[in-house]
Amino acid sequence: MSRYGQYCPITRALEVLGDRWSLLIIRDLLVGAHRFNDLARGLPRLSRGLLSKRLDQLQRDGLVEHRDGGYHATEAGEQLRPLVFGLAEWGARWAFGEPRPDELDPAVLMWWIRGGIDPAPFERRRVVIHVRFPELRRGRYWLVVEPADVSLCFTDPGYDVDITVETPLPVLYQVWEARIEFLPALRDGLIRVTGPHDLVRALPRALQLSPVAPYVRRARVPAAQGAAATGGAALA
């Protein structure tokens, strides 16, 4: 833990939260990742040893507790929710542009999407979604959507495929974060979806976007308005 040597609640807060990865661990706990392996899969560049160390420190600081076989935010940790999503709002407005290549990990994206699938629009039947990233050598994933569970498979699970989604990895990342809307991306050919008509129509409703998507979507509105105003001035 770094110490700043200033008697101020902001510096005290930074001494607790300023270690690398700590806020991202809190973020993932707040959006529903509770088991150690789930946290590790969502933060693959964080070694399991360092993840364990950070969780131990967060427990000592009173932000996290271990119970019921998993990790959970305490009351103090839950009260970080406005801060975490306030950072999302600020980042979406001022720091969020095109994805950089080092930010694109297909396994992480598919793990996030797995956690955001709502089976209800598929009307209590198993649906297998095959996602292909054509530019990647290992770019094939399967989501097996059951009424009460969603599994992510890295090899063919052996079921008939119901829906096939083909898109470049950066496009699906931006759809997940709501920087690009799904239906316009489909219309513009950035995403290709094939399968029975009823299942294809249900897919956008089943795909629950990233928890930060509302902030990204709101941040796009002033940018679009600014671009429109600039364009109007140029035409005038």
Backbone as a ProteinNet text record, in pm:
[ID]
protein_1_A
[PRIMARY]
MSRYGQYCPITRALEVLGDRWSLLIIRDLLVGAHRFNDLARGLPRLSRGLLSKRLDQLQRDGLVEHRDGGYHATEAGEQLRPLVFGLAEWGARWAFGEPRPDELDPAVLMWWIRGGIDPAPFERRRVVIHVRFPELRRGRYWLVVEPADVSLCFTDPGYDVDITVETPLPVLYQVWEARIEFLPALRDGLIRVTGPHDLVRALPRALQLSPVAPYVRRARVPAAQGAAATGGAALA
[TERTIARY]
84.6	0	88.3	64.8	140.4	82.4	170.5	126.5	171.3	81.4	107.7	155	136.7	183.9	106.3	-23.6	-109.4	-234.2	-271.5	-390.6	-512.5	-572	-683.9	-762.9	-896.7	-973.6	-951.2	-917.2	-890.8	-763.4	-658.7	-535	-553.6	-631.1	-657.1	-731.8	-828.6	-902.1	-809.1	-719	-625.6	-528.5	-494.7	-407.7	-475.1	-607.6	-681.7	-707.4	-739.5	-788.3	-686.5	-572.2	-482.1	-393.9	-389	-307.5	-364.1	-274.4	-318.6	-408.3	-516.8	-616	-723.5	-699.9	-795.9	-934.6	-942	-1073.6	-1139.5	-1060.1	-1119.9	-1174.3	-1109.2	-1164.1	-1296.2	-1298.9	-1423.7	-1530.7	-1492.8	-1588.2	-1651.9	-1569.5	-1622.1	-1707.7	-1670.6	-1755.8	-1892	-1892.9	-2018.3	-2110.6	-2053.6	-2139.4	-2166.7	-2124.9	-2173	-2072	-1942.8	-1841.2	-1800.6	-1818.7	-1792.7	-1691.8	-1682.6	-1589.1	-1450.5	-1349.5	-1211.5	-1185.3	-1229.4	-1202.9	-1274.2	-1394.1	-1465.8	-1391.8	-1341.7	-1263.6	-1137	-1071.7	-948.3	-975.4	-1086.5	-1117.1	-1149.6	-1207.5	-1239.9	-1122	-1012.8	-892.4	-770.7	-759.1	-656.5	-513.6	-493.2	-357.1	-313.2	-402.7	-371.3	-339.7	-218.5	-182.1	-269.8	-288.9	-372.4	-310.8	-177.2	-111.5	-137.9	-129.6	-154.6	-302.6	-390.8	-534	-560.9	-501.8	-519.7	-467.7	-353	-295.1	-386.2	-439.2	-527.2	-656.1	-712.3	-834.2	-808.2	-693.5	-659	-650	-587	-572.7	-708.3	-793.6	-926.6	-1010.4	-988.4	-1056.6	-1004	-872.8	-816.4	-864.5	-886.5	-933.5	-1084.2	-1152.9	-1295.5	-1385.8	-1332.8	-1413.6	-1472.7	-1412.1	-1451.8	-1458.6	-1553.6	-1561.4	-1576.2	-1527.5	-1539.2	-1646.4	-1752.3	-1862.2	-1935.8	-2004.4	-2085.4	-2003.4	-1876.1	-1791.9	-1744.3	-1762.5	-1719.9	-1685.3	-1647.1	-1610	-1724	-1750.9	-1861.3	-1817.5	-1870	-1842.9	-1915.1	-1846.7	-1909	-1990	-2047.3	-2118.3	-2024.9	-1900.9	-1804.5	-1772.7	-1761.4	-1736.2	-1852.8	-1975.3	-2094.2	-2104	-2057.9	-2066.3	-1967.4	-1881.8	-1795.3	-1867.2	-1988.3	-2060.4	-2072.8	-2115.1	-2122	-1986.1	-1879.9	-1746.1	-1705.4	-1725.5	-1685.3	-1760.7	-1892.2	-1968.8	-1961.3	-1921.8	-1887.1	-1762.6	-1665.4	-1548.2	-1588.6	-1685.2	-1734.3	-1794.6	-1872.6	-1936.2	-1831.7	-1735	-1629.6	-1546.2	-1508.4	-1426.4	-1496.4	-1626.4	-1702.1	-1707.7	-1711.9	-1724.9	-1591.4	-1482.5	-1357.4	-1239.6	-1249.8	-1130.3	-1155.7	-1274.9	-1312	-1321.5	-1224.5	-1226.2	-1226	-1163.6	-1151.5	-1071.1	-1105.9	-1029.3	-887.8	-793.2	-654.9	-635.2	-544.1	-525.3	-494.9	-419.8	-384.2	-501.6	-614.5	-733.2	-830.9	-801.6	-896.7	-857.7	-934.3	-912.2	-1043.6	-1049.6	-1178.3	-1233.1	-1144.8	-1193.1	-1256.4	-1195.6	-1252.9	-1387	-1394.3	-1520.8	-1630.1	-1599.5	-1701.3	-1741.8	-1647.6	-1680.8	-1776	-1749.2	-1839.8	-1977.4	-1980.9	-2109.3	-2186.3	-2116	-2181.5	-2257.6	-2195.1	-2259.8	-2374.6	-2386.5	-2490.8	-2602	-2604.5	-2710.5	-2834.5	-2948.2	-3076.7	-3145.7	-3163.4	-3225.4	-3373.8	-3441.1	-3587.1	-3638.3	-3576.9	-3631.8	-3631.2	-3554.3	-3551.4	-3658.9	-3744.4	-3866.2	-3837.8	-3747.9	-3723.8	-3682.2	-3595.3	-3536.9	-3387	-3313.9	-3169.4	-3140	-3052.8	-3009.6	-2857.3	-2798.2	-2652.5	-2614.2	-2531	-2486	-2338.3	-2307	-2168	-2117.9	-2014.5	-1957.7	-1823.1	-1806.8	-1682.3	-1621.4	-1492.3	-1413.9	-1323.3	-1360	-1290.9	-1145	-1105.8	-967.3	-872.3	-926.9	-844.2	-824.6	-703.4	-675.7	-756.6	-766.6	-850.8	-964.9	-1059.5	-1165.7	-1304.2	-1319.6	-1450.2	-1490.1	-1611.8	-1664.1	-1810.2	-1855.8	-1994.5	-2056.9	-2174.3	-2254.9	-2371.7	-2380.7	-2491.7	-2587.8	-2700.2	-2796.5	-2907.3	-2910.4	-3017.1	-3111.6	-3233.1	-3326.9	-3272.7	-3185.8	-3137.8	-2987.3	-2918.7	-2772.9	-2721.7	-2604.6	-2536.5	-2392.6	-2347.5	-2210.6	-2133.7	-2005	-1914.5	-1822.5	-1817.5	-1733.4	-1628	-1505.8	-1395	-1373.6	-1443.6	-1445.9	-1591.7	-1616.2	-1752.9	-1817.7	-1929.6	-1992	-2068.6	-2083.2	-2149.5	-2298.1	-2353.3	-2494.5	-2508.6	-2626.5	-2655	-2651.9	-2593.2	-2586.5	-2718.2	-2773.9	-2899	-2874.7	-2778	-2748.5	-2598.3	-2559	-2418.2	-2400.4	-2303.7	-2270.3	-2127.4	-2108.2	-1974.2	-1946.8	-1836	-1803.9	-1658.4	-1593.1	-1459.1	-1464.8	-1359.3	-1355	-1376	-1311.3	-1334.1	-1479.8	-1551.5	-1692.1	-1774.9	-1757.2	-1838.6	-1803.7	-1677	-1640.1	-1719.1	-1725.1	-1791.7	-1943.5	-1998.8	-2141.2	-2168.1	-2085.2	-2101.6	-2096.6	-2009.2	-1995	-2091.8	-2173.3	-2272.2	-2208.3	-2085.1	-2026.3	-2081.1	-2121.8	-2192.8	-2321	-2432.4	-2558.4	-2569.9	-2630.6	-2636.3	-2711	-2832.1	-2913.4	-2852.9	-2801.9	-2732.4	-2609	-2535.9	-2419.6	-2462.7	-2575.7	-2630.7	-2672.3	-2740.4	-2787.1	-2670.2	-2561.3	-2446.5	-2349.4	-2380.7	-2296	-2174	-2166	-2053.4	-2066.8	-2190.1	-2220.1	-2309.3	-2280	-2366.4	-2425	-2557.1	-2625.7	-2712.3	-2696.1	-2777.3	-2841.3	-2959.8	-3033	-3181.3	-3263.3	-3408.7	-3453.9	-3553.5	-3595.7	-3634.5	-3708.2	-3754.8	-3638.5	-3536.8	-3422.2	-3334.7	-3317.2	-3238.1	-3304.6	-3437.7	-3509.8	-3498.1	-3486.8	-3477.4	-3337.4	-3236.2	-3097.8	-3069.9	-3109.6	-3079.3	-3141.1	-3257	-3318.9	-3247.7	-3190.2	-3118.2	-2981.3	-2923.2	-2789	-2797.9	-2780.2	-2775.4	-2635.7	-2626.1	-2496.4	-2418.1	-2296.6	-2207.6	-2275.4	-2242.5	-2296.7	-2260.1	-2154.3	-2117.3	-2181.5	-2257.8	-2317.3	-2404.3	-2485.6	-2566.5	-2482.3	-2364.8	-2279.1	-2215.3	-2175.6	-2117.1	-2222.1	-2343.6	-2451.1	-2482.3	-2488.5	-2516.3	-2403.5	-2279.7	-2165.5	-2163.2	-2225.3	-2226.9	-2317	-2417.4	-2516.3	-2455.1	-2381.5	-2319.8	-2220	-2145.4	-2048.4	-2118.9	-2231	-2305.6	-2365.9	-2415.6	-2473	-2366.3	-2245.7	-2136.6	-2094.6	-2089.7	-2052.5	-2157.2	-2285.5	-2392	-2384.2	-2355.9	-2345.6	-2228.2	-2115.4	-1998.2	-2026.9	-2094.9	-2129.8	-2224.2	-2322	-2415.7	-2346.8	-2250.7	-2177.7	-2095.7	-2037.1	-1956	-2042.7	-2164.2	-2253.2	-2300.8	-2319.4	-2363.5	-2255.3
-119.2	0	124.4	214.5	339.3	439.3	516.2	621.4	755.7	853.6	985.2	1086.6	1055.5	1145.9	1275.3	1271	1388.7	1349.5	1435.4	1408.9	1462.9	1376.4	1416.3	1290.5	1294.4	1173.5	1123.2	1213	1167.6	1084.1	1131.6	1053.5	922	922.9	797.2	698.8	749.9	663.1	606.7	690.8	643.3	540.7	553.4	453.4	316.7	316.1	189.6	138.8	229.2	189.1	206.8	267.6	307.6	198.4	80.4	-27	-71.6	-105.9	-151.8	-274.4	-277	-383.9	-376.5	-303.6	-308.8	-261.7	-148.1	-97.6	-188.3	-254.1	-345.4	-470.2	-514	-625.1	-582.8	-462.9	-411.1	-400.4	-348.8	-339.3	-474.4	-578.3	-709.1	-769.1	-744.9	-789.9	-721.5	-592.5	-517.2	-560.3	-614.2	-655.7	-805.8	-875.5	-1012.2	-1124.2	-1095.3	-1201.4	-1222.1	-1342.5	-1365.9	-1477.8	-1573.3	-1682.9	-1645.7	-1701.5	-1667.3	-1692.3	-1807.9	-1840	-1743.8	-1698.6	-1602.2	-1468.4	-1426.1	-1302.2	-1317.1	-1432.4	-1454.8	-1455.8	-1514.5	-1519.4	-1381.3	-1296.6	-1161.9	-1066.7	-1105.3	-1021.4	-1108.2	-1154.9	-1254.7	-1202.7	-1072	-1019.1	-1002.2	-1027.2	-1026.2	-1169.4	-1193.9	-1329.7	-1375.4	-1504.9	-1558.4	-1528.9	-1528.3	-1495.9	-1352.7	-1259.2	-1119.3	-1095.8	-1166.7	-1156.2	-1197.7	-1308	-1353.8	-1249.8	-1190.8	-1088.1	-966	-921.6	-804.4	-833.6	-951.9	-987.1	-990.3	-1044	-1045	-902.8	-813.3	-675	-605.4	-629.2	-568.1	-619.6	-745.3	-796.5	-728.2	-710.2	-642.4	-497.8	-436.1	-297.4	-286	-399.5	-397.5	-374.4	-391.2	-368.4	-497.2	-609.8	-739.3	-840.2	-932.3	-1043.3	-1173.4	-1281.3	-1413.7	-1491.3	-1526.9	-1602.6	-1678.8	-1784.3	-1864.7	-1911.3	-1939.8	-1991.3	-1888.7	-1760.1	-1658	-1528.1	-1430.4	-1298.2	-1200.7	-1114.5	-1019.6	-884.9	-778.6	-645.3	-628	-570.6	-533	-404.8	-354.2	-226.3	-116.9	-116.2	-15.5	-34.9	-161.4	-187.6	-147.9	-177.4	-139.4	11.9	85.3	230.9	288.8	202.7	246.6	243	190	177.1	311.4	420.3	548.2	594.4	565.6	603.9	524	391.8	305.9	344.3	361.4	393.4	541.9	623.8	761.5	766.5	679	668	620.1	526.9	480.9	596.3	678.6	791.4	891.5	923.2	1017.4	959.1	831.1	768.3	762.2	730.6	725.1	861.3	966.2	1102.2	1157.9	1126.4	1197.2	1109.1	977.4	894.9	770.9	756.3	630.3	651	596	607.7	471.1	462.4	334.2	236.9	108.8	12.8	-4.4	-15.3	-43.1	-193.9	-238.9	-383.9	-456.9	-393.1	-462	-471.5	-407.2	-413.6	-522.4	-589.1	-681.7	-825.8	-889.6	-1029.4	-1103.3	-1190.2	-1253.6	-1338.9	-1406.5	-1491.7	-1408.3	-1293.7	-1205.8	-1151.6	-1105.2	-1052	-1157.9	-1279	-1383.6	-1421.5	-1414.8	-1441.3	-1334.6	-1208.7	-1100.8	-1119.3	-1151.4	-1169	-1285.5	-1393.9	-1508.8	-1464.5	-1376.7	-1330.2	-1234.6	-1184.2	-1087.4	-1141.2	-1272.3	-1330.2	-1355.7	-1309.2	-1337	-1447.7	-1566.6	-1676.2	-1655.6	-1565.2	-1554.7	-1534.3	-1449	-1430.4	-1556.3	-1658	-1782.3	-1881.2	-1839.7	-1913.1	-2055.9	-2065.3	-2189.7	-2305.4	-2279.2	-2385.9	-2365.9	-2474.6	-2461.1	-2396.8	-2296	-2229.4	-2225.7	-2271.2	-2271.1	-2160.5	-2068.6	-1955	-1974.8	-1979.3	-1994	-1856	-1806.9	-1675	-1694.9	-1629.6	-1643.1	-1505.6	-1496.1	-1377.3	-1416.1	-1382.2	-1439.4	-1399.7	-1288.4	-1243.3	-1314.4	-1394.6	-1460.2	-1607.4	-1656.5	-1798.3	-1886.6	-1844.9	-1916.4	-1823.9	-1811.7	-1714	-1773.9	-1894.3	-1960.2	-1992	-1950.9	-1972	-2014.1	-2088.2	-2133.2	-2093.3	-2034.7	-2006.6	-2104.6	-2183.9	-2278	-2216.5	-2168.2	-2095	-2191.3	-2224.2	-2306.4	-2214.5	-2260.9	-2173.3	-2119.4	-2196.6	-2152.5	-2129.3	-2137.6	-2125.9	-2095.5	-2031.6	-2005.7	-2052.4	-2136.1	-2187	-2132.2	-2104.8	-2064	-2180.3	-2219.2	-2331.4	-2281.2	-2331.3	-2295	-2399.3	-2512.2	-2614.4	-2650.6	-2711.9	-2746.5	-2834.4	-2790.7	-2869.1	-2990.3	-3002.7	-3120.3	-3104.9	-2987.2	-2961.4	-2895.8	-2911.3	-2838.5	-2688.4	-2613.3	-2467.7	-2406.6	-2317.7	-2249.9	-2113.8	-2039	-1904.5	-1894.6	-1838.9	-1810.2	-1659.3	-1607.4	-1465.1	-1453.4	-1375.2	-1354.3	-1204.9	-1164.5	-1022.2	-1005.3	-897	-869.1	-843.8	-883.5	-868.3	-723.5	-622.4	-484.7	-440.9	-492	-453.7	-507.8	-636.2	-693.3	-629.9	-597	-523.3	-393.2	-318.9	-188.7	-202.6	-310	-336.5	-366.7	-450.1	-486.5	-363.6	-269.1	-148	-37.5	-62.5	33.6	152	135.8	240.1	229.4	108.1	82.2	8.7	46.1	-22.1	-149.1	-251.8	-383.3	-378.9	-324.5	-330.4	-249.6	-127.2	-59.2	-135.1	-199.1	-278.5	-395.4	-455.2	-564.5	-513	-400.7	-342.1	-303.2	-253.8	-207.2	-318.8	-441.7	-554.1	-572.8	-500.3	-519.1	-649.4	-693.9	-821.1	-901.2	-1030.3	-1120.7	-1222.5	-1235.6	-1330.1	-1419.8	-1550.4	-1645.9	-1743.6	-1790	-1884.6	-1868.2	-1947.4	-1933.6	-1792	-1745.2	-1605.5	-1568.4	-1655.7	-1620.5	-1608.3	-1693.5	-1686.9	-1565.5	-1535.9	-1418.4	-1291.6	-1285.5	-1168.3	-1158	-1272.2	-1271.4	-1235.7	-1252.6	-1234.5	-1096.5	-984.7	-854.2	-836.5	-899.4	-889.2	-977.5	-1087.9	-1177.4	-1122	-1042.1	-989.3	-866	-887.4	-776.4	-715.5	-587.1	-525	-503.5	-453.8	-426.6	-336.1	-352.3	-260.4	-114.2	-88.5	51.2	102.7	19	60	185.5	201.6	324.8	451.9	446.6	565.1	592.2	485.5	502	556.3	504.3	550.1	697.6	737.6	878.6	968.6	920.3	1002.4	1023.8	933.1	948.5	1062.4	1095.6	1195.1	1334.1	1385.9	1518.3	1521	1409	1404.8	1414.8	1341.4	1346.2	1484.1	1545.9	1679.6	1780.9	1764.7	1854.9	1840.7	1715	1691.5	1749.7	1735.3	1789.7	1941.8	2004.1	2150.3	2197.9	2126.4	2163.2	2148.8	2037.2	2016.3	2122.5	2161	2264.4	2397.3	2429.3	2554.9	2553.7	2436.8	2428.6	2447.3	2386.8	2400.8	2544.1	2613.5	2752.6	2840.2
0	0	0	-94.5	-100.6	-1.7	60.7	152.1	97	105.9	49.2	152.8	280.1	383.5	392.4	358.3	371.3	449.1	543	624.3	550.6	467.9	382.6	349.6	350.7	319.6	177.1	84.3	-52.9	-56.3	11.6	11.5	85.9	194.7	265.4	174.8	98.1	5.7	-101.1	-153.1	-255	-197.8	-70.8	-9	-3.7	5.9	7.8	-133.6	-225.9	-358.2	-470	-440.1	-547.2	-603.6	-540	-595.5	-729.8	-821.8	-953.2	-938.7	-1012.1	-1020	-911.7	-802.4	-691.7	-733.8	-803.8	-844.1	-947.3	-1031.8	-1129.1	-1060.2	-954.4	-875.9	-812.4	-754.4	-697.3	-805	-922.6	-1034.6	-1063.3	-1075.2	-1112.4	-1001.4	-875.8	-765.6	-771.1	-801.4	-802.8	-916.2	-1024.9	-1136.7	-1136	-1027.6	-1011.2	-1018	-1033	-1029	-883.6	-831.7	-689.7	-663.1	-751.6	-728.4	-780.7	-715.6	-750.6	-898.9	-950.1	-1090.4	-1185	-1146.4	-1230.2	-1234	-1119.2	-1115.3	-1199.7	-1190.1	-1265.9	-1415.9	-1458.1	-1601.2	-1656.3	-1574	-1619.2	-1618.6	-1551.1	-1542.6	-1576	-1700.2	-1732.4	-1723.9	-1729.1	-1717.6	-1572.6	-1482.1	-1339.3	-1297.7	-1250.6	-1211.1	-1094.8	-1085.2	-978.1	-841.6	-835.4	-709.4	-666.8	-762.4	-728.9	-701.1	-772	-742.8	-598.7	-556.4	-418.4	-319.5	-351.4	-263.6	-254.6	-369.4	-368.9	-291.4	-309.1	-235.9	-85.5	-45.9	96.9	151.3	73.2	118.7	126.5	27.3	28.3	145.5	183.8	302.9	428.7	437.5	555	563.7	447.9	445.6	466.6	476.1	505.3	386.2	264	143.7	87.9	121.7	65.7	179.5	168.7	263.1	185.6	246	184.7	259.6	188	248.1	139.1	178.8	85.8	-34.5	-12.1	-118.9	-219	-189.3	-284.5	-214.8	-294.9	-245.4	-273.5	-175.8	-188.3	-132	-191.4	-138.5	-5.4	91.4	217.7	197.2	304.8	294.3	243.8	295.7	249.2	101.6	58.3	-82.9	-170.3	-123.8	-200.9	-216.8	-116.5	-125.6	-226.4	-282.6	-392.4	-527.4	-531.1	-658.7	-731.5	-664.5	-737.4	-789	-713.9	-758.8	-881.9	-877	-988.8	-1115.5	-1103.9	-1223.9	-1258.5	-1161.7	-1194.9	-1282.4	-1253.4	-1340	-1479.3	-1484	-1614.6	-1693.3	-1625.1	-1693.4	-1741.9	-1656.2	-1695.5	-1809.4	-1795.3	-1898.2	-2032.5	-2030.3	-2155.2	-2223	-2142.5	-2197.8	-2245.6	-2173.6	-2197.4	-2239.1	-2224	-2246.6	-2331.2	-2388.4	-2452.9	-2602.6	-2676.4	-2821.5	-2886.8	-3003.5	-3071.9	-2985.4	-2986.5	-2906.5	-2960.4	-2867.9	-2905.2	-2917.4	-3003.4	-3020.6	-2890.2	-2799.7	-2675.3	-2578.2	-2610.3	-2525	-2569.6	-2680.1	-2741.3	-2710.8	-2625.9	-2589	-2613.4	-2713.8	-2745.8	-2632.4	-2558.2	-2449.5	-2338.6	-2307.1	-2204.5	-2250.8	-2375.5	-2426.4	-2420.8	-2465	-2464.8	-2322.2	-2228.9	-2088.6	-2035.9	-2070.3	-2029.5	-2092.7	-2221.9	-2290.4	-2229.3	-2197.4	-2132.8	-2008	-1927.7	-1806.5	-1831.4	-1954.5	-1985.3	-2072.9	-2096.9	-2179.2	-2093.3	-2140.9	-2076.9	-2156.6	-2098.6	-2175	-2205.1	-2133.7	-2143.3	-2285.8	-2369.2	-2504.7	-2590.4	-2551.6	-2629.2	-2584.9	-2492.1	-2455.8	-2409.4	-2310.3	-2237.3	-2327.6	-2420.6	-2500.8	-2505	-2529.1	-2545.3	-2680.1	-2677.8	-2799.8	-2799.8	-2908	-2922.2	-3020.3	-2971.7	-3051.9	-3083.3	-3210.5	-3254.8	-3296.7	-3228.1	-3257	-3325.3	-3441	-3517.7	-3541.9	-3512.5	-3545.4	-3662.1	-3784.8	-3901.5	-3913.3	-3851.9	-3865.7	-3769.9	-3676.6	-3575.6	-3609.2	-3582.7	-3608.9	-3514.7	-3388.6	-3292.6	-3252.9	-3341.9	-3322.4	-3322.6	-3264.1	-3263.3	-3119.4	-3084.1	-2949.1	-2960	-2859	-2855.5	-2721.9	-2728.3	-2609.7	-2609.3	-2504.1	-2489	-2388.2	-2439	-2356.7	-2315.8	-2187.7	-2130.1	-2053.1	-2022.8	-1949.9	-1818.1	-1749.7	-1617.9	-1613.8	-1727.5	-1724.4	-1864.4	-1869.8	-1996.5	-1981.6	-2074.3	-2071.9	-2191.1	-2168.9	-2275.8	-2306.9	-2433.9	-2476.7	-2574.8	-2556.9	-2645.1	-2754.4	-2743.9	-2848.3	-2874	-2987.5	-3027.5	-2920.5	-2861.3	-2754.4	-2804.7	-2936.6	-2991.2	-3015.1	-2988.1	-3015.9	-3153.1	-3212.4	-3335.7	-3308	-3400.1	-3385.8	-3432.4	-3350.9	-3384.7	-3449.4	-3396.7	-3446.1	-3468.5	-3581.4	-3607.3	-3617.6	-3542.4	-3544.4	-3595.6	-3700.8	-3756	-3762	-3701.4	-3694.4	-3654.6	-3694.7	-3642.4	-3491.4	-3423.2	-3278.2	-3232.9	-3294.1	-3246.8	-3256.9	-3356	-3371.9	-3256.2	-3223.4	-3115.7	-2981.6	-2960.6	-2839	-2829.8	-2939.9	-2937.1	-2927.6	-2982.3	-2962.8	-2815.9	-2754.7	-2613.7	-2523.7	-2557	-2475.5	-2518.6	-2622.1	-2674.4	-2744	-2789.1	-2873.2	-3015.1	-3053.3	-3178.2	-3141.1	-3200.7	-3172.6	-3257.4	-3198.9	-3263	-3396.1	-3396.7	-3518.7	-3633.8	-3611.5	-3721	-3769.5	-3677.3	-3718.6	-3806	-3772.3	-3852.7	-3990.4	-3991.7	-4118.4	-4208.7	-4147.6	-4225.4	-4262.1	-4224.2	-4260.3	-4172.5	-4060.6	-3968.4	-3890.6	-3874	-3808.4	-3901.7	-3916.4	-3992.1	-3895.4	-3896.6	-3809	-3895.7	-3879.9	-3954.6	-3857.1	-3894.4	-3811.9	-3835.2	-3766.6	-3780.1	-3746.3	-3818.6	-3807.7	-3664.6	-3595.1	-3460.7	-3363.3	-3378	-3287.6	-3318.5	-3446.2	-3484.1	-3431.6	-3439.3	-3387.8	-3235.6	-3167.7	-3021	-2972.3	-3057.6	-3013	-2953.8	-3017.1	-2956.2	-2817.8	-2794.2	-2661.7	-2560	-2606	-2515.4	-2477.9	-2565.9	-2542.3	-2452.6	-2323.4	-2228.4	-2234.3	-2258.3	-2283.1	-2153.6	-2169.4	-2057.1	-1954.2	-1826	-1724.5	-1748.9	-1826.1	-1854.2	-1982.3	-2052	-2179.4	-2168.2	-2062.6	-2055.6	-2054.2	-1990.7	-1984.5	-2120.5	-2189.5	-2322.8	-2419	-2409.1	-2497.8	-2473.5	-2346.6	-2316.5	-2364.6	-2354	-2395.2	-2545.4	-2622.4	-2767.5	-2810.7	-2730.6	-2772.2	-2784.7	-2682	-2700.2	-2814.4	-2833.2	-2942.4	-3077.1	-3090	-3215.8	-3238.6	-3130.6	-3143.8	-3182.8	-3122.6	-3157.1	-3301.4	-3349.3	-3488.8	-3582.6	-3544.3	-3628.5	-3634.4	-3518.4	-3516	-3600.2	-3591.7	-3671.1	-3819.3	-3852.9	-3993.4	-4044.6	-3959.2	-3999.6	-4021.8	-3932.8	-3948.2	-4076.5	-4108.1	-4229.4	-4353.7	-4350.1	-4465	-4480.6	-4364.3	-4371.4	-4432.3
[MASK]
++++++++++++++++++++++++++++++++++++++++++++++++++++++++++++++++++++++++++++++++++++++++++++++++++++++++++++++++++++++++++++++++++++++++++++++++++++++++++++++++++++++++++++++++++++++++++++++++++++++++++++++++++++++++++++++++++++++++++++

